[in-house]
Amino acid sequence: MKGKTVAKEDKDIHLKVIVNGKAVPLKADPDASLGSLVEEALDKAKVGDKSDLDRWVFTDANGQQLDKTRTLASFAFAHNAEIFLNLSAGVVG
């Protein structure tokens, strides 16, 4: 195999996080928690107010909230899957 190099396999998970209508490409280790991506996604989307990161929630295309404590690998996301990051509406009660 002269002249051919074998690239290290990319095990990172690649996602498109939609923040305020803006698609932000992210990649992360499969063992990272989904919640660990909040600050990076907000930075890349140039969201100014990051004072309360816990108020941001991830949802899928169907609007189902995703558990931020789960690892990325546990979701079995497709390559470049789109997920949404929005401020939580809050709970009245």
C-alpha positions as CSV (number, residue, x, y, z in Angstrom):
1,M,0.0,0.0,0.0
2,K,2.6,2.4,-1.1
3,G,1.6,6.1,-0.5
4,K,-1.5,5.2,1.4
5,T,-1.9,6.3,5.0
6,V,-4.5,4.9,7.3
7,A,-6.4,7.7,9.1
8,K,-7.2,7.2,12.7
9,E,-10.9,6.3,13.0
10,D,-13.0,9.3,14.0
11,K,-15.0,8.0,16.9
12,D,-16.5,11.5,17.8
13,I,-20.2,12.1,17.4
14,H,-21.0,14.8,15.0
15,L,-24.2,16.8,15.6
16,K,-26.0,19.9,14.2
17,V,-27.4,21.8,17.2
18,I,-30.0,24.3,16.3
19,V,-29.8,27.3,18.6
20,N,-32.2,30.2,18.0
21,G,-32.7,29.0,14.4
22,K,-28.9,28.8,13.7
23,A,-27.3,25.5,12.9
24,V,-24.1,24.9,14.9
25,P,-21.9,21.9,14.0
26,L,-20.4,20.2,17.0
27,K,-18.4,17.1,17.6
28,A,-17.8,15.4,20.9
29,D,-16.6,12.2,22.5
30,P,-19.3,9.6,22.7
31,D,-18.8,9.2,26.4
32,A,-19.5,12.9,27.0
33,S,-22.9,13.9,28.5
34,L,-25.3,15.8,26.3
35,G,-25.4,18.6,28.9
36,S,-21.6,19.1,28.4
37,L,-22.4,20.6,24.9
38,V,-24.6,23.4,26.1
39,E,-22.0,26.1,26.7
40,E,-20.0,25.2,23.5
41,A,-23.2,25.4,21.4
42,L,-24.2,28.7,22.9
43,D,-20.7,30.1,22.3
44,K,-20.6,29.0,18.7
45,A,-24.1,30.4,18.1
46,K,-22.9,33.7,19.7
47,V,-25.6,33.7,22.4
48,G,-24.6,36.4,24.9
49,D,-26.5,35.4,28.0
50,K,-25.2,32.1,29.4
51,S,-25.8,33.0,33.0
52,D,-28.0,30.0,33.7
53,L,-27.0,27.0,31.6
54,D,-29.4,24.7,33.4
55,R,-32.3,26.5,31.8
56,W,-31.3,25.4,28.3
57,V,-32.9,22.1,27.1
58,F,-32.2,19.9,24.2
59,T,-35.1,18.5,22.2
60,D,-35.3,16.3,19.1
61,A,-37.2,17.0,15.9
62,N,-40.4,15.8,17.5
63,G,-40.1,18.2,20.4
64,Q,-39.3,15.5,22.9
65,Q,-36.9,16.7,25.7
66,L,-33.6,14.9,25.8
67,D,-32.0,13.9,29.1
68,K,-28.8,16.0,29.4
69,T,-27.2,13.5,31.9
70,R,-27.1,10.7,29.3
71,T,-24.0,10.1,27.2
72,L,-24.1,11.0,23.5
73,A,-23.5,7.3,22.6
74,S,-26.6,6.3,24.5
75,F,-28.8,8.2,22.1
76,A,-27.4,6.4,19.0
77,F,-27.6,9.7,17.0
78,A,-27.2,9.4,13.2
79,H,-24.2,11.2,11.7
80,N,-24.9,15.0,11.7
81,A,-28.3,14.5,13.5
82,E,-30.1,17.7,14.2
83,I,-31.1,18.4,17.8
84,F,-32.5,21.7,19.2
85,L,-31.3,23.8,22.1
86,N,-33.7,26.2,23.6
87,L,-34.4,28.0,26.8
88,S,-36.9,26.1,28.9
89,A,-40.3,27.7,29.2
90,G,-40.2,27.1,33.0
91,V,-42.7,25.3,35.2
92,V,-45.5,27.0,37.0
93,G,-46.7,25.3,40.0
